[in-house]
Amino acid sequence: MRKLLTNSDKILIVALLFLALASFWVIPGVGKQGRIVLIEQNSELVKKLPLDKETTVEVEGHLGTTVVKIEGGKARIVSSPCPKKLCVRMGFISKAGEIVVCVPNKVVVRIKGGKEIDAVTR
């Protein structure tokens, strides 16, 4: 009977898992507390707000008004006219790089922090 996983396969799996976990410490800015909330509608920046200031913003989209609330250092979509309300159920975001999207209404709420990497070139 033939083995399903050889020793080389096991070593490869462990190495890949180690590299995946190590990447969280290599990429700076990911997972750190954010400072700025960017609200976009149809790929255009609508509002840029500090995460530490409590406020409510209404954004007009294709289907109607999406309401974004910032409180306690967190942001979330409170209400939206989209049919399934997945964006509302996403809850709060607060760390740099986190994002909530209302696809039908084309509204994006993004947290931006200190150091972020968009791309690396050589």
N, C-alpha and C positions, 0 to 999 in steps of 0.2 A: 504494500500500500504506500502511496506517495504522500509526503507531508504537504499540508496546505500552505504553511509558511516556513521558509527556510531561515536559518540563523541570519543570513544576509538581509532578508526581508524584515526581520525583527529589528535589526540594527538600523536599517533605513527608516523605519517607522519612528523609532525613538529619536533619531537625529532630526527628523522633520518636525516632530512635536516640540523638541527643544528649541529649534530655530523659530518656530511660530511663537512660542512663549517669550523668547528672548527679544523678538521684534517689538514688543510693547515697551521695553526699556530703551531701545535704540532710537525709536521715533520720538523726538521731543515734542511736547505740547499736546499730545493725544492723551485724553483722560484727565487733564488738569482743569481746574475750575476756570470757566470762561468769564470774560469781562464785558463782551458786547453781543447784542442780539441784532442780527440782520434779518429784516423781513423783506422778502422779494415777491413780486407778483408778475407772472409771465416773464421771468428772467430779468426783470428790472428792479433795482433797489428802491424800495418804498420808504423804509425807515431804518435808521441805525441808532440804537438806543443802548444806554448802559444797563447792564444786568442787575445792578444794585439799586436802581430806581423803580419803585412800584408804579406801574401804569397799565392802561388798557388801550389797545390800538385796534381800530376797525379798518380792514383792508377790503376794498372792492375788487372782486374777481369776476370771472365769466358767469358764474352761477348766482352770485350775490355777495353778501358781506361775511367775511371770516373775521372772528374776534380773537385777538392774541392778547394774553394777559401775562405780565411780568410781575412776579412777587416773590419775596424771600430769596432772591438770588437765582430764581428759576423762571423759565418761560414755558408756556403751553398754548395750544389752540383750544379755546374754551367752547366756541361754537362755529359751525360752518354749514353752508347749505348743501354740502355733498350728500349723496344718498346713503352711504354706508358708515359715515362718521369715523373712519379709521384714524384720521388725524386727531380727532378729539380723544379717542381712546388711547393714543400714544402716551399721554400724560406729560409730566414735566421733563424738561431737558435743562442741564446746567453746565455740562462739561464741554470744553473746546472740541469742536468737530462734530458734536451731536446735531441732529437735524430732524425736523418734523415737516412732512410735506402733505399738502392737500392737493392731490393730483387733479381731481375734476375741476377744482376752482383755481388751479395753477398758483397756489400760495406756498412759499417756502419760508420756514423759520429756522435760522441757523445760528449756532453759538460760535463765536470767535474768541480766541484767547490770545495769550502772549505770542509764543513762537508756533507757527504752523507751517507745514511743508506742503506745498501744492504739487511740486514736481522737483526732480533732481536731474540735472543734466551734467554731462561731462564734455 
